[in-house]
Amino acid sequence: MLDYGCGSGEEIVPLRQRGAQVVGIDISPDLIAVARERLRRHGTDADLRVGSAYDTQLADQSVDVVFCMSLLHHLELDRAKAEICRVLKPNGLFIFKEPIRFSGTMKILRRIFPAKEDVSDFEYPLNQKQVNNLAEGFQVLASRYFRTPLVPLFTRNINSSYLQRNIWLWDAWIMKRVRPLEHFSTTLVVALRRGA
């Protein structure tokens, strides 16, 4: 399994605990060092490498699963997809989680009520066309939408972890039952299978 853009290794520990052989690649030597320390503290290991998402140095068709958490919105998608397809075995899985912005109305509201967290100039939430392009050539096994814009709006000034947790639970409950709200969600998780 390739943890594509593994960062400080938060996902590697549970993947290893479930028995996966993991290669973690990230462009940041500092984050790879943190990931190594994280694995050491948890008594596990993985093949961690400093490298580019566009040139992983992995052999062609050498990976069963590419696991990608919130990296693609930093990258040139065509180049990233080409590298993912190159290293992924036939019938391999590509699983990603990304911020999305499908709604034009929400773009206007975000200008009026900007997010608190910093967003760099080169980050961009994925639009519907970009998600469709990523999925092209793959079989979509599953997709799930998360977090309506109400979550950050309601939790922005609430310091109670109990109330914040309940807002998240309420939001998840609504997202499961009111499918048209998917258009307004802010996060998407997709599992894709590559053709043979």
Phi and psi in degrees as a GROMACS rama.xvg file:
@    title "Ramachandran Plot"
@    xaxis  label "Phi"
@    yaxis  label "Psi"
@TYPE xy
-102.613  119.979  LEU-2
-89.6826  97.7097  ASP-3
-83.8429  105.584  TYR-4
79.5495  56.5283  GLY-5
-71.7312  -14.5703  CYS-6
57.6222  -132.138  GLY-7
-88.9084  12.5249  SER-8
85.4501  17.4227  GLY-9
-57.577  -35.576  GLU-10
-85.8095  -21.5146  GLU-11
-66.8142  -40.9193  ILE-12
-58.5477  -52.5047  VAL-13
-65.1494  -31.7021  PRO-14
-64.6611  -43.923  LEU-15
-65.1729  -39.4147  ARG-16
-64.7011  -21.5671  GLN-17
-94.8465  6.65251  ARG-18
95.1261  4.2755  GLY-19
-75.5944  140.909  ALA-20
-86.3095  121.201  GLN-21
-118.266  133.702  VAL-22
-108.637  123.071  VAL-23
-109.232  127.106  GLY-24
-124.382  132.597  ILE-25
-147.5  150.547  ASP-26
-73.6457  -20.0441  ILE-27
-95.9984  115.655  SER-28
-61.0689  -33.8863  PRO-29
-65.399  -42.004  ASP-30
-69.207  -36.3131  LEU-31
-62.5331  -39.3093  ILE-32
-62.59  -41.7476  ALA-33
-64.2485  -41.0569  VAL-34
-62.292  -42.1313  ALA-35
-60.3556  -43.0042  ARG-36
-65.4542  -40.7927  GLU-37
-59.1399  -46.7805  ARG-38
-63.588  -40.8645  LEU-39
-60.2364  -45.2215  ARG-40
-62.4665  -29.9308  ARG-41
-93.4109  3.51177  HIS-42
67.3633  34.5515  GLY-43
-137.242  175.886  THR-44
-143.052  168.161  ASP-45
-161.903  164.229  ALA-46
-85.5872  97.8139  ASP-47
-100.95  134.105  LEU-48
-138.153  140.345  ARG-49
-83.6804  125.273  VAL-50
-171.799  169.975  GLY-51
-87.6837  143.064  SER-52
-65.7226  -22.1126  ALA-53
-88.3862  -14.8639  TYR-54
-150.519  83.5248  ASP-55
-73.5415  -14.2332  THR-56
68.219  12.5078  GLN-57
-85.7136  154.297  LEU-58
-69.0152  154.357  ALA-59
-57.3033  138.274  ASP-60
48.082  47.9991  GLN-61
-108.891  -1.7931  SER-62
-122.571  133.521  VAL-63
-78.8897  -36.2957  ASP-64
-138.63  132.727  VAL-65
-107.588  121.244  VAL-66
-114.097  122.097  PHE-67
-135.809  112.454  CYS-68
-110.068  106.563  MET-69
56.047  46.5317  SER-70
-114.464  -39.1834  LEU-71
-58.5341  -31.1895  LEU-72
-70.3106  -3.48037  HIS-73
-98.1543  -10.1581  HIS-74
-113.887  166.837  LEU-75
-77.2526  112.208  GLU-76
-63.3011  -39.3786  LEU-77
-62.3356  -42.2722  ASP-78
-68.2689  -41.2635  ARG-79
-64.6883  -45.0425  ALA-80
-62.9247  -38.8752  LYS-81
-60.6206  -41.7075  ALA-82
-70.1518  -39.8899  GLU-83
-60.8027  -46.6834  ILE-84
-64.7607  -33.857  CYS-85
-65.6066  -43.2065  ARG-86
-86.9919  -19.4119  VAL-87
-79.0593  132.802  LEU-88
-68.9709  156.283  LYS-89
-55.6789  139.43  PRO-90
67.0871  9.992  ASN-91
-72.3193  163.347  GLY-92
-103.655  140.851  LEU-93
-122.301  114.29  PHE-94
-118.689  125.2  ILE-95
-138.221  152.994  PHE-96
-126.003  127.408  LYS-97
-143.845  150.745  GLU-98
-70.9199  142.309  PRO-99
-130.73  156.631  ILE-100
-143.47  95.2566  ARG-101
-96.0515  -19.8231  PHE-102
-98.7752  124.268  SER-103
-66.3377  -36.1424  GLY-104
-60.9408  -40.5122  THR-105
-68.3071  -30.9802  MET-106
-60.8918  -41.9281  LYS-107
-64.8207  -45.4485  ILE-108
-63.0757  -34.1927  LEU-109
-67.4748  -30.568  ARG-110
-68.5086  -35.8501  ARG-111
-74.5194  -41.6346  ILE-112
-119.883  79.5514  PHE-113
-65.453  151.969  PRO-114
-66.9676  152.981  ALA-115
-74.698  -39.2195  LYS-116
-72.4645  152.092  GLU-117
-73.2522  140.119  ASP-118
-128.373  125.65  VAL-119
-76.3818  163.967  SER-120
-61.0812  -30.3208  ASP-121
-91.9949  1.44025  PHE-122
-87.2731  144.986  GLU-123
-152.947  124.83  TYR-124
-62.5835  145.832  PRO-125
-75.6322  141.915  LEU-126
-96.044  175.965  ASN-127
-60.6615  -41.3872  GLN-128
-63.0567  -41.523  LYS-129
-65.1767  -40.8697  GLN-130
-63.5793  -43.3064  VAL-131
-62.1305  -40.7365  ASN-132
-64.2777  -39.5181  ASN-133
-62.439  -38.1568  LEU-134
-80.2634  -15.424  ALA-135
-61.4212  131.185  GLU-136
89.4103  -2.79554  GLY-137
-117.494  157.295  PHE-138
-91.4336  127.025  GLN-139
-79.5197  114.241  VAL-140
-86.5905  -38.1981  LEU-141
-162.465  150.761  ALA-142
-148.022  147.036  SER-143
-146.271  136.015  ARG-144
-100.295  144.065  TYR-145
-134.206  152.376  PHE-146
61.2084  103.333  ARG-147
-75.2765  162.941  THR-148
-64.0782  -11.7071  PRO-149
-67.0979  -28.5712  LEU-150
-59.4311  -57.7619  VAL-151
-64.727  -31.4919  PRO-152
-63.9514  -46.1454  LEU-153
-77.8247  -32.413  PHE-154
-88.8074  -8.71112  THR-155
-52.1178  -43.6497  ARG-156
-115.912  19.0687  ASN-157
-104.64  123.473  ILE-158
-95.7535  -9.21277  ASN-159
-79.495  118.59  SER-160
-64.7905  -31.7827  SER-161
-62.4208  -48.0146  TYR-162
-67.3685  -40.418  LEU-163
-61.5543  -43.8588  GLN-164
-60.3245  -42.4639  ARG-165
-67.4674  -34.0001  ASN-166
-63.7004  -44.5468  ILE-167
-61.318  -43.3437  TRP-168
-64.9381  -43.7029  LEU-169
-60.5489  -44.4088  TRP-170
-61.5871  -44.55  ASP-171
-63.543  -40.6262  ALA-172
-60.76  -46.3337  TRP-173
-64.4656  -43.2247  ILE-174
-61.1235  -34.3686  MET-175
-72.4227  -27.9098  LYS-176
-103.724  -21.7252  ARG-177
-118.427  84.009  VAL-178
-56.7784  -35.2178  ARG-179
-60.1971  -20.6929  PRO-180
-69.1691  -15.2929  LEU-181
-55.1219  -33.0485  GLU-182
-61.1902  -25.6803  HIS-183
-100.978  -1.08235  PHE-184
-66.961  163.367  SER-185
-113.026  -6.35805  THR-186
-141.148  141.305  THR-187
-131.655  134.927  LEU-188
-116.374  131.163  VAL-189
-133.259  138.197  VAL-190
-114.535  123.17  ALA-191
-122.059  147.9  LEU-192
-116.466  130.866  ARG-193
-75.8829  145.354  ARG-194
-68.0773  161.771  GLY-195
